[in-house]
Structure formats: structure tokens, C-alpha cells
Amino acid sequence: MISRLIYTCLLHFLLPIILLRLWWRGFKAPHYRDRWLERLGFLTPVEKTPDAPLWIHAVSVGEVQAVSTLVQNQLARHPNIPIIITTMTPTGADRVQLLFGKRVTHRYCPYDLPWALKRFIRTIKPRACLIVETELWPNFLDQCQRANIPILLANARLSERSARGYARFPHLTKAMLDQITHLAAQGEADAERFKVLGMSPERLSMTGSIKFDVPIQTVWLEQAERLKQAWGPRRPVLLAASTHADEEAQLLNSFPLLLSQQTDALLILVPRHPERFDEVAQLCFASGLDYQCRSAHQPISEEIQVYLADTMGELMIFCAAADVVFVGGSLIERGGHNPLEPALLGKPVLCGQHTFNFASITDGLLQAGALVQTSQAEQVMRQAADWFAKHEERLKAGDAAKAYVAKHAGALDRLTAQLEKLL
């Protein structure tokens, strides 16, 4: 196909820049320089097993967490089928190690180059591929089809913006959709957008989001209780989760509005990317607020106003410990992050206007009375102050969040049934 050929030529042209960017990111996050040959399809040998492995591609931390219960179920259901999980980020790799240890094999997924993917597939020889909520990559899908590997695109969501982007390349998009064995869409709107782009209805189902089926872990609640005892169980706590550049500055500048009404309030900042931890620490210092870093491993005194969570893998613990949660990536045009994580734990949710990545879930929580959208950081603080002052309303919003999640559970069973057909 001419369009895929042009795309591939362009990707080869950009490859030196991509590799330089990978090396550059290594200055802030050194693990980006680990095993970089895997990104070109050069793998250390995978242990040979009698059964071909299941290949699961989960881009980063969120996707790994979302698919974790399915992986656990597959390990129990089919102990003889090895599982190889690929990610694109080191944080995703760390989460695979944390959740599964040596029970699964982790590799970085190659860039979307035909020869790299061909080498990768030839090395691991997968029986099927499960792609979790990610973009469509032409050569990835093409090489799987050439190797007769069935593909299940799981937890698939497609925003209006992404759909418009794919529609600009109709022949390439239709060819990619034809190479997917089955597509499991999160919602009706997602499914309809895929149909408009050319996905066959016979190979498409609406399973819902498996992120509704994440089990609450006892360790989250236990560690959250220890945190609350440390900073004061009655202290009002606002968590800003998965924040991006400029959002932390906006929230820190606006936090005095909340302090003027709740003098003992605590703001917890959890930046989305670990390479920005030092940058955010500098912002905290410059704000003039009393702050402390989680990595200091020191007791939290009453004087601390801002707590920087500069550690990995603890977001759900902080969600459990907070009273109100703001979900980042939404005050700026990043499309927002998953509001289900705090909703799962019965927390009222705040977010900005830019939530196109999770539009249907955001709308659902909004209609349920569990979420409030704002356009400015000042409004985040005012709404948090209102919820802190009105205890019953805050609990009501949290209960609505939990009820919304429970109502939409069951996607995991539906997705597992589709996966069983492939296996």
C-alpha cells in the first residue's frame, strides 16, 4: 500500500531524531537508555517453552494497571501459556515488574519499523496479541497479520479528535482495521467512530472499560491509613494526580485560596512523569509554601502545606488517603487522565475542561454527581473548599462515584471471553 510505504519511509527518515530524543530523555530519566536495542527488535533470547506465549502490549503505567487483573486471571487460568508484556516507557516496565515479578516477561516494544517488528515477532513467536487501549500502528498490525497472529484490540477508545485524524488517511486506516481480528470498544460512541472509519461490525463489540474492574487492594487502604494518621486524620486533603507542566504552577499559585478557608489543608502533588520530580520540587520551593518530598521519608508535620509525591507506584495509595482528587492533564490541552481511579475509591473528582481522552467516563461521572469540571485552578480550589466545608455533600459525591463504577463493572469478563476465542 502506497500510504503505508510513505509512512514507513518517513519513519525511517525520522529514526535518528527519535533515537536522539530517547538518549536526551535519558538525562532526566536514565532508564530510557536501558535495553534500547529492544526498540529496534534486537532481543535477548526468550526462554523456550512448549506453548507459544501470549503477547500483551500495554503502552505505559495506566495500561499496565488496567490490564493487571486480566493478566492475573490468565496466569491462573492458563499456567502453561507464558505471557510477554511490552511497554514503551520505563515507568510501564517498572509497573510490570512490581505487579508480576518473574511470572511474566517484559520487553520494550520495537518502533513501528517493519524489519524491527519482524525480528521481534520471529524471536518471541506469540500465539496471539492483545493490544490495550493504544494508537494503531500500521507496521505493527501488518507484521502480525503476515505472521498469522490474531489481534485483539482491547479497551479501545477513540476520541472525536483522534477519529478526525484517522479519517484524513482513509485507505491506511481501513487497512489497519481490517487487520484486527476483534476490536473491543469501551463505549457506544467509541464503537460508532470505529464503524465510521471502516471497522466491520462483525468483528467489533462493546465490552466497556476494564478500568471499571480494578479490584481495591488492601495494601492501598492500609498505607493510606498510615499516611492519614501521620498528617492528621481530620486534616482536609486535596490530591492533584497525574499533573503536567504548568498545572503544578497553577495549582500552587491558587492554593492560598483554599488555605484562606481551610487553614490546615494539605495539597498533594503527584506529577505524571518522574523525570519532572526535581522541576516540580523547585516550583514548590519558589511558591513560598512549606513543602516536603515523599522521598525524604520524614514525618509530615502540621506546618507542611504541600506534599510532593516524588515516588513511583503509590498513586492509588494517595487517592485512598485524600478527601478530594483533582485529575491532571485537564487544565491544559493534554486530554486528561483516568478519573476512574479516584472514583473507584469513592472520592469526589475535580478536573479541567480538557478531558477528550476520557470524554464518556467524565460525562458519566458528571451526570452522576460525582465530578465537577472547572476551567481554572482557582475554581478547583473553591470547589475543594466547598466540599471540605460541606461534609455531607462531599460524601454524597464520593458515594455517587463509587456507585457509577459499580454500575459499569463487568468489562473484564466480556474481554476475557473474547481473548479465550483467540487462545
C-alpha positions, 0 to 999 in steps of 0.5 A: 500500500502506497500510504503505508510505504510513505509512512514507513519511509518517513519513519525511517527518515525520522529514526535518528531524531527519535533515537536522539530524543530517547538518549536526551530523555535519558538525562532526566530519566536514565532508564530510557537508555536501558535495553534500547536495542529492544526498540529496534527488535534486537532481543535477548533470547526468550526462554523456550517453552512448549506453548507459544506465549501470549503477547500483551502490549500495554503502552505505559503505567495506566495500561499496565494497571488496567490490564493487571487483573486480566493478566492475573486471571490468565496466569491462573487460568492458563499456567502453561501459556507464558505471557510477554508484556511490552511497554514503551516507557520505563515507568510501564516496565517498572509497573510490570515488574512490581505487579508480576515479578518473574511470572511474566516477561517484559520487553520494550516494544520495537518502533513501528519499523517493519524489519524491527517488528519482524525480528521481534515477532520471529524471536518471541513467536506469540500465539496471539496479541492483545493490544490495550487501549493504544494508537494503531500502528500500521507496521505493527498490525501488518507484521502480525497479520503476515505472521498469522497472529490474531489481534485483539484490540482491547479497551479501545477508545477513540476520541472525536479528535483522534477519529478526525485524524484517522479519517484524513488517511482513509485507505491506511486506516481501513487497512489497519482495521481490517487487520484486527481480528476483534476490536473491543470498544469501551463505549457506544460512541467509541464503537460508532467512530470505529464503524465510521472509519471502516471497522466491520461490525462483525468483528467489533463489540462493546465490552466497556472499560476494564478500568471499571474492574480494578479490584481495591487492594488492601495494601492501598487502604492500609498505607493510606491509613498510615499516611492519614494518621501521620498528617492528621486524620481530620486534616482536609486533603486535596490530591492533584494526580497525574499533573503536567507542566504548568498545572503544578504552577497553577495549582500552587499559585491558587492554593492560598485560596483554599488555605484562606478557608481551610487553614490546615489543608494539605495539597498533594502533588503527584506529577505524571512523569518522574523525570519532572520530580526535581522541576516540580520540587523547585516550583514548590520551593519558589511558591513560598509554601512549606513543602516536603518530598515523599522521598525524604521519608520524614514525618509530615508535620502540621506546618507542611502545606504541600506534599510532593509525591516524588515516588513511583507506584503509590498513586492509588495509595494517595487517592485512598488517603485524600478527601478530594482528587483533582485529575491532571492533564485537564487544565491544559490541552493534554486530554486528561487522565483516568478519573476512574481511579479516584472514583473507584475509591469513592472520592469526589473528582475535580478536573479541567475542561480538557478531558477528550481522552476520557470524554464518556467516563467524565460525562458519566461521572458528571451526570452522576454527581460525582465530578465537577469540571472547572476551567481554572485552578482557582475554581478547583480550589473553591470547589475543594473548599466547598466540599471540605466545608460541606461534609455531607455533600462531599460524601454524597459525591464520593458515594455517587462515584463509587456507585457509577463504577459499580454500575459499569463493572463487568468489562473484564469478563466480556474481554476475557471471553473474547481473548479465550476465542483467540487462545 
